[in-house]
Amino acid sequence: MPWLAGYPREKVKWGPTLDREKCIGCGMCMNCGKKVFQWVDGKPSVASFYDCQVGCNTCANLCPSGAISFPSLEELRELYKKEGIWAKVKEVMIKEGKIPG
């Protein structure tokens, strides 16, 4: 999926922060399809920050203890605007036939 359309993922500061003090060790976040978390000493730990899908915050939404947080969506939108990422993503989606041109 062309979420970044060639923009370097490492320049996008998007990923979870886990407060291990708040974490109750339920393991819900271990369902992450991108395998961002790993189990360490009875609780999850962020292992692959930059593997997190940009814009996704499902783990934080489902965390029963509120132990997971993300950067502001407004900051992410500002980056997309500043770097012209939305226009590039649209170009890729048109080229791939996902949306009409």
SVG drawing of the C-alpha trace seen along z (x, -y; Angstrom):
<svg xmlns="http://www.w3.org/2000/svg" viewBox="-12 -22 27 35">
<polyline fill="none" stroke="black" stroke-width="0.4" points="0.0,0.0 1.4,-3.4 0.8,-5.1 4.1,-7.1 4.6,-6.9 8.4,-6.9 8.8,-9.1 11.3,-7.5 9.6,-5.6 12.5,-6.4 11.6,-10.1 8.1,-9.5 8.1,-9.5 5.0,-7.3 4.9,-4.3 3.7,-3.3 5.1,-4.3 4.4,-1.8 4.2,-2.8 5.2,0.5 4.0,-0.8 0.4,-1.1 0.7,2.1 -1.3,5.0 0.3,7.6 -2.9,8.7 -1.1,9.3 -3.7,7.5 -1.0,5.5 0.8,8.8 -2.0,9.1 -0.2,6.4 0.0,7.6 3.3,5.8 4.9,7.5 5.9,4.2 5.8,5.7 7.8,8.5 7.2,10.2 9.9,9.3 9.8,10.2 6.1,10.9 5.0,7.8 5.2,6.4 7.9,4.1 8.2,2.0 10.6,3.9 10.1,2.6 8.9,-1.1 9.4,-1.8 7.5,1.3 4.3,-0.2 1.9,-1.1 1.8,-4.9 -1.5,-6.1 -2.5,-2.9 -3.2,-3.1 -5.4,0.0 -3.3,1.3 -3.7,-1.9 -7.5,-1.9 -7.8,1.6 -5.4,1.4 -7.5,1.8 -5.1,0.0 -4.3,-3.0 -0.6,-2.0 0.0,-2.7 0.2,-6.1 1.0,-7.6 2.2,-10.9 -0.5,-13.4 -2.4,-12.7 -2.3,-16.5 1.5,-16.3 1.3,-13.4 -1.2,-15.3 1.2,-18.4 4.0,-16.2 1.9,-14.8 0.9,-18.4 4.4,-19.8 6.1,-17.0 3.3,-16.7 2.7,-13.0 -1.0,-13.1 -0.6,-14.1 2.1,-11.5 -0.1,-8.8 -3.0,-9.8 -0.7,-9.6 0.3,-6.0 -3.3,-5.0 -4.3,-6.3 -1.4,-4.5 -2.4,-1.3 -6.0,-1.6 -7.3,-1.9 -9.0,-5.2 -10.0,-6.9 -7.6,-9.5"/>
</svg>
